[in-house]
Structure formats: C-alpha cells, structure tokens
Amino acid sequence: MSSTCRGSEPREQTIKCIYGKSKALKHQTTCCKYLKECKFDILSVPCIQFGKGSAPRKPKLLVSRLYQPASLRDVGQDSRVAGEMTCKSQKLMQQAGLIHPFNPGCYFYLPATVRSMEKLVRVIDQEMQGIGGQKLDMPSLCSADLWRTSERWDLMGKELLRLKDRHGADYCLGPTHEEAVTTLVAHQATLSYRQLPLLLYQITRKFRDEPKPKFGLLRGREFYMKDMYSFDVSEEAARQTYGTVCQAYIQLFTRLGLRCVQVQADTGNIGGTLSHEFQLPTDVGEDRLLLCENCSFSANVETLPSSTTHCPQCKTGALVESKGIEVGHTFYLGKKYSSVFKATFSNPQNKPSVTEMGCYGLGVSRILAAAIEVLSTDEQIRWPSLIAPYQICVLPPKKGSKVEEAAVLAEELVDSLGEVLPRLRGEIVLDDRTQMTIGKRLKDAGRLGYPYVIVVGEAALQKPPTFEVICQQTGETLFLSKDGLLDLLGKIETV
C-alpha cells in the first residue's frame, strides 16, 4: 500500500502493522501540513491510507498500549506499604493494575482509574451545578491561624497533617475547608441577600493522618473529595438548601446504580446541629447502622442510646443493624463559622447580617472503591456502567487460529461502531494481544470490568455475521447480528 502526505520530498518507508503485514508508505518527515497527525505510530495503527484531501483517521485504542503493566499486579511483600489486603476492592484494583501502593495510605492512580474518576467528577459536576453550585479551587496548604480562630487546631488532634515553613509558621494540609471558604466569603464586602444562596464547591486532594490506613482507597491518608459550602440568608433558607443538596446526592447515587442510605449522623469535629451520612450497605463497612423495618428511619448507632431497640420515629418498627461504607456527609452549620470569621451579607434593609452555612462532602475516590466493593464478584470488577474506564472491549481471534481472518472484521467493527455511534469514540478498545488465547483475554477483560466484551470469532465469518457479546454487569452472553449489536450498544449512557 502506498500513501503520500502533501508536503515536499516524500520518501518511501516500510513499516509493519500489528498483524505483521509489511506496508510501504511514502511519508513526509518535514514541512507537512498533517505532520502532527501522520507520524504513523506502528504500534497503534494497523493500516493507514489517506485519500485526497483527507486527514488521517484517529488511531484505535489498543490494549497492548494501555499502561497496566503486569508487574504491578504483584502487591509485594511490604505489608506496611500495601496495607492489609482485607477487602475485595483493594485486592481487585491492585491485581488489575488500577492502583499501586506507594506510601502507607497513598496510591498511584493508574490511567484506567483516572479515566473512571474523571467521569465520576463530571457526574458530580452535573449534579452540583444543577442545583446552582459554582466550582472553585482552594489552597490545600492552610494557615494554622485560621484553624486556631475556629478552635479546631487542637480539636482535630493527630489526624491533622501539620507542618512548619522555613519561617517557623504553622500550617496544615486541609482535610476540610470550612475556615478557608468562610474567610473568602467574608472578604467580599458587597455580598447582597440577592446573591444568596451561594453554593461554592471544589474537588481536590485531601489529607488525613490515619493511624492505620487500610482497605485501599476506602481509608487512606491522601484521597479525593468533593466539598461544598452553602451560605444563606436565614435558618429556614439554609435548611431548604440542605435538603436540596441531600436530594442531589440521592440523584447522584441513583444515576450510578448504587443503593445508598441516608442516615442520621453525629456532627463530630465539623460541628453544627444537623448531620446525615450517605452509606453504601456492605459487610466490609466500618460504620454500624440501624434501619427501621417499618418506616424510612435510619441512623448511625453513634446517634442513639445503646438501649434503643424500636424506631424513635414510627415507635413500632424494630431496628435492624447492618454495616455500611460512608461515601458522603452533610452538615447544617448554622453560624458556627460565619460568625467567627464575619461572613456577612447586606439584608433588605441594607444592614449587615451573618450568613447561615452548610457543608457537604463526597468521597470521590472512596465512591470508586466502594462501588467496586458492592458491585463486583470475588474475581471480576463491575463498575457502575456510567463511569467504567472504557465501555467496550473487542476481542479478535488468536493469531494462527483457524479463524484468524476474522481479525480484519474485528478492526472494521471498531471503526464502524465509532462512526455509527460517535459518542462511543474513545470508549472502545481493541485487544490486539492476538498471541494470547481468547480465554486468557476474556479473563483479563473480566478483571478490568469492561461492561461489554465482544468476541469476533467463527460466527462473524458467516452470512450474516454474528457477534458474541458478554454483558459483564449481568453475566449474560448474547449472540447478535451487527444491527442487534448497534441497538444494544446504542443504549449505553456516557458522560
């Protein structure tokens, strides 16, 4: 095959595609209009041909090029670094090369995990901005003076990561940002009641000096969190905002396909007079919950007397204990911080009034791990389909097998899916490791949790072609025509 770039002095170059077929290409190395696009990456582009006036086709996503090296699947012998391998999500994520331990409670987030987390962040952004949230970014390094002003510098104890700068000034790496955001709002001297409610949030790394990090991303020293802070004109308005944010949390977990329970909770060292946790019920959870069999009441055991056996809400239902993983926490703060830092607004009489506050946290990295914990089997990862790193994996036949010719159909299928379903571009990977058997690659696909795995084998060579589709979420296997395949994959929701 010969192909020429529209530049000066093209030269002929022979390369090999992933199936070992040599291709002679005329390729311009200088002064080419398409220089950035036409580097002919021989490891990711099986065959390339430009028509007149056409730009190069985007390279396929190949499993062999994804950074998930097998060497990282060995957790290693240093239990202090790796942590206790006592939960399913940690075991599955480390074995699949999704995370890798670095320091106690700190992990490398490898590319597939970053993709999933970026999708989760987009879903969170949609829900938070849907109720009027505005995204900002605050410094992680917080002055001790602010924390001393709120009296939390000593209250937080050893969990607060503290440090001194070269001048001897005290700082902490913020686990929460109530002090910082309230100071920010207090500096706005012209804040009017017409601008309230004001909802500011960020999604950043947080730090907590856990005494014994464990359970992988479920309890670490460094983690990602969404923290939102609300400012209102009155207690009534603040409680209404509180309810709105709680409802957005429920909507978020519904979209992710996760059963989440909103439970009455203790305010702890955050403070305030009202608090709820959002829990994913699971046996590995560290929180003990009491759920009423008769009504919607639920609470963390910390909030009820130990002698409580019947529901305090309906008075008749028995309370059943279960365990859960906390993935979100909300607080009505009142004027706890706003009065200290003088975060005021101009009321309708043009007089200064102190704002009523709330704060609302979501454990972003914890949601990822908790979802894997509650959805997966002991051997296979199952992501919430909306935030799976990739939606589809296509498996061509093994090289040298009787149906090797179907490999071309696998490539054509990847191309046509991207053309017919453009929103799935970037969501389809081709497992080009054709030196491996289908069975081995299917096992790897299960470990990584692709929602749909398409096997292109002997049936694809028939008239009409048929494709084997494994739905990882349900364990169901389907045999579909190309039209049936398009109908199925067309229902995939992306973000």
C-alpha positions in Angstrom: 0.0 0.0 0.0 1.4 3.4 -0.9 0.3 6.7 0.6 1.7 10.2 0.2 1.5 13.2 2.6 1.1 16.6 0.9 4.5 18.0 1.8 7.8 18.4 0.0 10.1 15.5 -0.9 8.2 12.4 0.2 10.2 9.3 0.9 9.2 5.7 1.0 9.2 3.8 4.3 8.3 0.2 5.1 6.5 -0.5 8.4 4.6 -3.4 9.8 1.1 -3.4 11.2 0.1 -5.2 14.3 -0.6 -8.4 12.4 2.9 -8.4 10.9 2.0 -7.3 7.3 4.6 -5.1 5.8 3.3 -1.9 4.2 5.3 0.5 2.0 4.5 4.1 2.8 5.7 7.4 1.3 5.9 9.6 4.3 7.0 13.2 4.6 9.1 14.0 7.6 9.4 17.8 7.1 7.1 20.6 6.4 3.9 18.5 6.3 0.5 20.1 6.9 -0.5 16.9 8.7 2.8 16.4 10.5 1.3 16.0 13.9 -1.3 13.6 12.7 0.7 11.4 10.4 3.5 10.1 12.4 2.4 6.5 11.6 2.6 5.0 15.1 3.4 1.5 14.0 2.3 0.1 17.4 -1.2 1.6 17.4 -2.2 1.9 13.7 -2.6 -1.4 11.8 -3.2 0.1 8.4 -3.4 3.8 7.3 -4.4 5.2 4.0 -5.1 8.8 3.2 -7.4 9.8 0.4 -7.0 13.0 -1.5 -7.6 16.0 0.8 -8.4 13.7 3.8 -7.0 13.9 7.3 -5.6 10.8 9.0 -8.0 8.6 10.9 -7.7 8.6 14.7 -5.7 5.6 15.9 -7.6 2.8 17.6 -7.2 2.3 21.3 -5.2 -0.9 21.8 -5.0 -3.0 25.0 -1.3 -3.5 24.3 -0.7 0.2 24.6 -2.6 0.8 27.8 -0.4 1.3 30.9 -1.5 -1.6 33.1 1.8 -3.5 33.4 1.5 -7.0 34.8 4.4 -6.3 37.1 2.2 -4.0 39.1 -0.2 -6.8 39.8 2.2 -8.3 42.3 1.3 -6.5 45.5 4.6 -7.2 47.1 5.8 -8.3 50.5 5.9 -4.9 52.2 2.6 -5.1 54.1 3.1 -1.7 55.6 3.1 -0.1 52.2 0.5 -2.3 50.6 -1.8 -2.2 53.6 -4.0 -5.1 54.8 -5.5 -6.9 51.9 -8.7 -7.4 53.8 -11.3 -6.1 51.3 -12.4 -7.1 47.8 -12.0 -3.7 46.2 -8.4 -3.3 47.2 -7.5 -6.8 46.0 -9.2 -6.4 42.7 -7.9 -3.0 42.0 -4.3 -3.9 42.8 -4.4 -7.2 40.9 -5.8 -5.4 37.8 -3.1 -2.8 37.8 -5.7 0.0 38.6 -3.9 1.3 41.7 -0.4 0.6 43.2 0.7 1.3 46.7 3.4 4.0 47.3 3.4 5.1 50.9 1.1 3.8 53.7 -2.4 5.1 52.7 -1.1 6.6 49.4 -1.6 5.1 46.0 -0.7 5.6 42.4 -3.9 6.1 40.4 -3.1 4.4 37.1 -4.7 5.6 33.8 -7.8 3.5 33.8 -8.7 4.6 37.3 -8.0 8.2 36.4 -10.4 7.9 33.4 -13.1 6.5 35.7 -12.6 9.2 38.3 -12.7 11.9 35.7 -16.1 10.5 34.6 -17.3 10.4 38.2 -16.2 14.1 38.6 -18.2 15.0 35.5 -21.3 13.4 37.0 -20.8 15.2 40.3 -20.3 18.5 38.5 -23.6 17.9 36.6 -25.5 17.3 39.9 -23.8 20.1 41.9 -24.1 22.7 39.1 -27.7 21.5 38.5 -28.6 23.0 42.0 -26.6 26.2 41.5 -23.2 25.1 42.7 -20.2 27.0 41.5 -16.8 25.3 41.2 -13.6 26.8 42.6 -10.2 25.6 43.8 -8.8 26.5 47.2 -5.3 26.0 48.5 -4.5 22.7 50.3 -2.0 24.5 52.5 -3.9 26.2 55.2 -2.7 28.6 57.9 -2.8 27.5 61.5 -4.1 30.9 62.4 -7.4 30.2 60.7 -7.8 26.9 62.4 -6.9 28.4 65.8 -9.5 31.0 65.3 -12.2 28.3 64.8 -10.7 26.4 67.7 -10.2 23.3 65.5 -6.4 23.3 65.5 -6.3 21.4 68.8 -9.7 19.7 68.4 -8.6 17.8 65.3 -5.8 16.1 67.2 -3.3 13.8 65.4 -5.3 13.3 62.3 -4.5 16.8 61.1 -1.3 16.8 59.0 0.8 19.7 60.3 4.0 21.3 59.1 6.1 24.4 59.5 7.5 26.6 56.8 11.1 28.0 56.8 9.9 31.0 58.8 8.5 28.8 61.6 4.9 29.5 60.7 2.4 26.6 61.3 0.3 25.2 58.5 -1.8 22.1 57.9 -2.8 20.2 54.8 -6.6 20.7 54.8 -8.9 17.7 55.3 -11.8 20.2 55.0 -12.1 23.9 54.1 -14.7 25.5 56.3 -12.3 28.1 57.6 -10.8 28.9 54.2 -14.1 29.3 52.3 -15.7 31.3 55.1 -12.7 33.7 55.1 -13.1 34.0 51.3 -16.7 35.0 51.5 -16.0 37.3 54.4 -13.6 39.3 52.2 -16.5 40.1 49.8 -17.7 43.2 51.5 -20.5 43.8 48.9 -22.3 40.4 49.2 -26.1 41.1 48.9 -29.0 38.9 50.0 -30.0 38.8 46.3 -26.9 36.7 45.7 -27.9 34.1 48.2 -28.0 31.1 48.4 -24.3 30.9 47.4 -23.0 27.4 46.9 -19.3 27.0 46.4 -17.6 23.6 45.9 -14.3 22.1 44.9 -13.0 18.6 44.0 -9.4 18.2 45.3 -7.0 16.0 47.1 -7.4 15.9 50.9 -5.1 14.7 53.6 -5.7 13.0 56.9 -3.1 11.3 59.1 -4.8 8.0 59.5 -3.3 5.9 62.4 -3.7 2.7 60.4 -4.6 3.1 56.7 -6.4 0.1 55.3 -8.9 -1.1 52.7 -7.1 0.5 49.8 -8.9 3.7 48.7 -11.5 3.2 51.3 -9.4 4.5 54.1 -6.2 6.3 53.1 -4.1 9.3 54.1 -4.5 11.0 50.8 -7.8 11.0 48.9 -10.1 12.9 46.6 -13.1 14.7 48.0 -15.9 17.0 46.8 -16.6 19.6 49.5 -19.4 22.1 49.0 -20.2 25.1 51.3 -23.5 27.0 51.3 -24.3 30.5 52.5 -28.0 31.5 53.1 -30.0 34.5 54.4 -31.8 32.6 57.2 -32.0 29.3 59.0 -35.2 28.4 57.1 -33.4 29.0 53.8 -30.3 27.2 54.9 -32.3 24.1 55.8 -34.0 24.2 52.4 -30.6 24.3 50.7 -29.6 21.4 53.0 -32.5 19.3 51.7 -31.8 20.3 48.1 -28.2 19.1 48.3 -29.2 15.8 50.1 -31.7 15.2 47.2 -28.9 15.8 44.7 -26.8 13.2 46.5 -29.6 10.7 46.2 -29.9 11.5 42.5 -26.2 11.1 42.0 -26.1 7.6 43.5 -29.3 6.6 41.6 -27.5 7.6 38.3 -24.5 5.4 39.4 -26.8 2.5 40.1 -25.8 2.3 43.7 -28.1 1.7 46.6 -27.4 4.5 49.1 -29.0 5.0 52.5 -29.2 8.5 54.1 -28.8 8.1 57.9 -28.9 10.3 60.9 -25.3 11.1 61.9 -23.2 12.8 64.6 -21.8 16.2 63.7 -18.3 15.3 65.1 -15.5 17.9 64.9 -17.1 19.7 61.9 -19.8 21.0 64.2 -23.4 22.2 63.6 -26.8 21.0 64.7 -27.9 18.6 61.9 -26.0 15.9 60.0 -26.6 13.0 57.7 -24.3 10.3 56.3 -24.8 8.6 52.9 -23.9 5.0 53.3 -23.5 2.1 50.9 -24.6 -1.1 52.8 -21.9 -3.8 52.8 -20.4 -6.2 55.3 -16.9 -4.7 54.9 -18.2 -1.3 56.1 -16.8 0.2 59.3 -20.0 2.1 60.3 -22.8 0.4 62.2 -26.2 1.4 61.0 -29.7 0.9 62.4 -32.5 0.7 59.9 -36.2 0.6 60.7 -38.2 -2.3 59.2 -41.4 -0.3 59.3 -40.5 3.2 58.0 -37.7 5.2 56.4 -35.9 6.0 59.6 -32.2 5.1 59.7 -29.3 6.2 61.9 -25.7 5.6 62.7 -25.6 3.8 66.1 -23.5 6.6 67.5 -26.6 8.9 67.5 -28.9 6.6 69.5 -28.7 5.4 73.1 -27.4 1.8 73.3 -30.7 0.6 74.8 -32.7 1.7 71.7 -34.5 -1.3 70.1 -37.5 0.3 68.5 -37.7 3.1 65.9 -37.9 6.6 67.6 -39.8 7.9 64.5 -42.7 5.4 64.0 -42.5 4.0 67.6 -43.4 0.5 66.4 -40.8 -0.8 63.9 -37.9 -2.8 65.1 -34.4 -1.5 64.3 -32.1 -3.9 62.3 -28.4 -3.4 62.4 -26.2 -3.5 59.3 -22.8 -2.2 58.2 -22.1 0.5 55.6 -19.3 2.5 53.9 -19.7 6.2 54.3 -19.4 7.9 50.9 -21.0 11.3 51.7 -21.7 13.5 54.7 -23.7 16.7 55.1 -23.9 19.2 57.9 -26.1 22.2 58.8 -23.6 24.5 60.4 -25.7 27.5 61.3 -23.4 30.4 62.2 -20.6 28.3 63.7 -18.0 29.6 61.2 -19.7 32.6 59.7 -20.0 34.4 63.0 -16.3 33.8 63.9 -15.0 34.9 60.5 -17.6 37.6 60.0 -19.1 36.3 56.7 -21.9 38.7 56.4 -24.3 40.0 53.7 -26.4 43.1 53.2 -30.1 42.3 54.1 -33.1 44.0 52.5 -32.7 46.9 55.0 -29.1 47.3 53.8 -27.8 46.2 57.2 -25.1 43.5 57.7 -26.4 40.1 58.7 -24.4 36.9 59.4 -24.9 34.1 56.8 -26.3 30.7 57.7 -24.0 27.9 56.5 -24.0 24.3 55.5 -21.2 22.0 54.3 -21.5 18.8 52.2 -18.8 16.2 51.4 -18.5 13.4 48.9 -15.6 10.9 49.0 -14.8 10.8 45.3 -12.0 8.2 45.4 -13.9 6.3 48.1 -17.0 6.1 45.9 -14.9 4.4 43.2 -13.6 1.8 45.6 -16.9 1.4 47.4 -18.8 0.8 44.1 -16.3 -1.9 43.2 -16.7 -3.4 46.7 -20.5 -3.7 46.5 -21.0 -4.5 42.8 -18.1 -6.8 42.0 -17.6 -10.6 42.3 -14.6 -12.0 44.0 -12.8 -12.4 40.7 -14.2 -9.7 38.4 -14.6 -6.0 38.7 -18.0 -4.5 37.9 -18.1 -0.7 37.7 -21.1 1.5 37.7 -21.5 1.4 33.9 -21.7 5.2 33.6 -18.1 5.6 35.0 -16.4 2.4 33.7 -13.0 3.4 32.2 -14.0 2.0 28.8 -17.4 0.7 27.8 -16.4 -1.9 25.2 -13.6 -4.3 24.5 -13.4 -6.1 21.2 -11.5 -9.4 21.0 -10.2 -10.6 17.6 -9.2 -14.3 17.2 -5.9 -15.7 18.3 -3.1 -15.3 15.7 -2.6 -18.6 13.8 -6.0 -20.0 14.7 -8.4 -21.4 12.0 -10.5 -18.2 12.1 -7.6 -15.7 12.0 -9.1 -14.0 9.0 -11.9 -12.6 11.4 -9.2 -10.2 12.8 -9.9 -7.9 9.9 -13.6 -7.9 10.8 -12.8 -7.0 14.4 -10.9 -3.9 13.2 -13.7 -3.0 10.9 -16.2 -3.4 13.7 -14.3 -1.0 15.9 -14.2 1.6 13.1 -17.9 1.2 12.3 -19.0 1.4 15.9 -17.1 4.7 16.2 -18.7 6.1 13.1 -22.3 4.9 13.7 -22.2 5.7 17.5 -19.8 8.7 17.6 -20.4 9.2 21.4 -18.7 5.9 21.9 -15.4 7.0 20.3 -12.8 6.8 22.9 -14.8 4.2 24.7 -13.9 1.2 22.6 -10.6 -0.8 23.0 -9.3 -3.5 20.7 -7.4 -6.3 22.5 -4.7 -6.7 19.9 -2.7 -9.2 22.0 -3.5 -11.9 19.5 -0.6 -14.1 20.7 -2.9 -14.9 23.7 -5.9 -17.1 23.6 -9.4 -15.8 23.7 -9.9 -17.4 27.1 -6.9 -15.6 28.6 -8.0 -12.2 27.2 -11.6 -12.8 28.4 -10.2 -13.4 31.9 -8.3 -10.1 31.7 -11.4 -8.3 30.4 -13.3 -9.5 33.5 -10.6 -8.3 35.8 -10.7 -4.8 34.3 -14.5 -4.6 34.2 -15.4 -3.6 30.6 -19.3 -3.5 30.7 -19.4 -5.1 27.2 -16.9 -7.6 25.7 -17.4 -8.5 22.0 -15.8 -11.7 20.7 -15.2 -11.7 17.0 -14.8 -15.4 16.1 -16.1 -18.0 13.6 -19.7 -16.8 13.7 -18.5 -13.4 12.5 -17.4 -15.1 9.2 -20.9 -16.4 8.5 -23.5 -14.8 6.3 -24.9 -12.8 8.0 -22.2 -12.3 10.6 -22.9 -12.9 14.3 -21.0 -11.5 17.3 -20.8 -12.9 20.8 -21.4 -10.2 23.4 -20.7 -10.8 27.0 -22.5 -8.3 29.3 -20.2 -8.1 32.3 -22.7 -6.4 34.6 -25.3 -9.2 34.4 -23.1 -12.2 33.3 -25.4 -12.6 30.3 -24.0 -13.8 26.9 -25.8 -12.7 23.7 -25.3 -13.7 20.0 -26.2 -10.7 17.9 -26.2 -9.5 14.3 -24.5 -6.3 13.6 -27.8 -4.4 13.7 -28.7 -6.1 17.0 -25.3 -5.1 18.3 -25.8 -1.5 17.3 -29.2 -1.5 19.0 -27.7 -2.8 22.3 -24.7 -0.5 22.3 -26.7 2.5 21.3 -28.4 2.3 24.7 -25.1 2.9 26.5 -25.1 6.1 28.6 -21.9 8.1 28.5 -20.7 11.2 30.4 
